[in-house]
Amino acid sequence: METPEVKTQKFIVKFFPEIMIKGSSAKKQMINQLFNNLTKLLKQIDEEINLRKFFDKIEIVCPIDLVTETRQVLLETPGIELVLEAIQFDQVTTLDQIKVIVNDAMYQEIEGKTFVVRAKRSGTHDFKSTQIEQTVGGYMLAHNKTKGVNLRTPEVTINVELMNNQLNIITLKHKGLGGFPLGTQGDILSLMSGGFDSTVASYLTMKRGIKTHFIFFNLGGVAHEIGVKQVALYLWNKFGSSHDVSFISVPFDDVITEIFRSTAESYMGVTLKRLMLKASEKIADDLGIDALLTGESVAQVSSQTLRNLALIDQVTNKLILRPLSTMNKPEIMSIANDIGTRRFAETMPEYCGVISKNPITHGSYKRMEEESRKFDYSVLDTAVENAVSIKVKEIVNDVSDIGQMEVISDLTSGEFTVIDIRQSDDCIETSSETLKIPFYKLKSEFKKLPKDKEYLFYCDKGILSQLHAQYLRDAENFTNIRVYRP
């Protein structure tokens, strides 16, 4: 009997359990949102990818050559608890067909091992699920060198589903991202510095189904702004690109100047945080957003004691979420490592505009009120008026516009050494001398290179190259760096 040729791959998506325990209306709305999110994301890969929605799952069928891209989207989309990979066979009507198909597909998995066959069946057939299990199990036992069938503790479980005349063999199971579908829990404005804490906090709200916008307070430096934008773009691409979100950049250098003029040194740090929340509130009001997000963790720094957090929160009527409030730094860094933002955070340029001398750890409400009255809030109003908002999806073009580094496309225009700064082991091949220095090693390694040469930084889209070239020029005074974009 000839096994049908497999031309497509099926994925079966199981929903986050908290979705399934909602009331019927909320559950329906969440499933519809997840279906719409996946449709948008997967159709961007290929229009041939088909999706079908059921009350307890979503099925996706894609061409075999698109399996990797499809799997990646499913594993990074909020709302999915489990992703099953299945081989789909159509027009399967008999037990004889089933046993041969399953054996041909799975015989290598059971060689030298104990196994069991588990079957689910829906539709009209002249046999039951237990007969599928017995027939397939007996056939595979007779035709392969195994350690036998073990119904209780098998080394391999072969899962098959027969729905009418369609046979699915489950080949792999993956843990999904969990959480609620993006777009079901409203919007939030994340105060984004680009470090470990703010990026992990933003990831956690995206995972929980909250549409997460970003606000950045520029304390001085194009490189820092480029760096934060690239992290925001990374997070959006990976976990939230089913929805458009905004990135707002607020010039805060004049605000810093006014803090130094008006505020007692020990209250400067808390005052800065209060002013960031006050500015965020104004912009959130304009965007119709009800909540603000920060990456603060209790007692991590002096401004994050419970008393000081209470002083900071007094300045706004917005709901403030702090998902990292009880996490320690190793826990936060572990999540950053898992989601891919650790390398960005480790190399983020630091622009600390306000460092209090002898900062208060248990501020006074009365003293805080006195300090706040000294500040000229017209300076803050001007900063908010001068804020610039773009869509995160436009960041690639925007970074190219604001980047001040010269871009070289033709290597014959001079004598250059190309430095591939990508994180991967790959290294670009060029007609010039080429070095491999991952971006997270640039700060320490670049200063060891000969200073009489001209260097071109290369990465896939030019964003990292602009960031680190700007940083080395601004912070280390290197003037022999440009960006290579072939």
Buried (B, 14 or more C-beta within 10 A) or exposed (E): EEEBEBEBBBBBBBBBEBBBEBEEEEBEBBBEBBBBBBBEBBEEBEEEBBBEBEEEBBBBBBBEEBBEBBBEBBEBBBBBBBBBBBBBBEEBEEBEBBBBBBBBBBBEBBEEBBBBBBBEBEEEBEBEBEBBBBBBBEBBBEEBEBBEBBEEEBBBEBBBBBEEBBBBBBBEEEEBBBBBBBBBBEBBBBBBBBBBBBBBBBBBBBBBBBBBBBBBBBBBBBBBBBBBBBBBBBBBEBBBBBBEBBBBBBBBBBBBEBBEEBBBBBBBBBBBBBBBBBBBBBBBEEBEBEBBBBBBBBBBEBBBBEBBBEBBBBBBEBEBBBBBBEBEEEEBBBBBEEBBBBBBBBBBBEBEBBEBEEBBBEBEEEBBEEBBEBBEEEBBEEBBEEBBBBEBBBBBEBBBEBBEBEBBEEBEEEEBBBBBBBEEEEBBEBEBEBBBBBBBEBBEEBEEBEEEEBBBBBBEBBBBBBBBBBBBBBBEEBEBBBBBBE
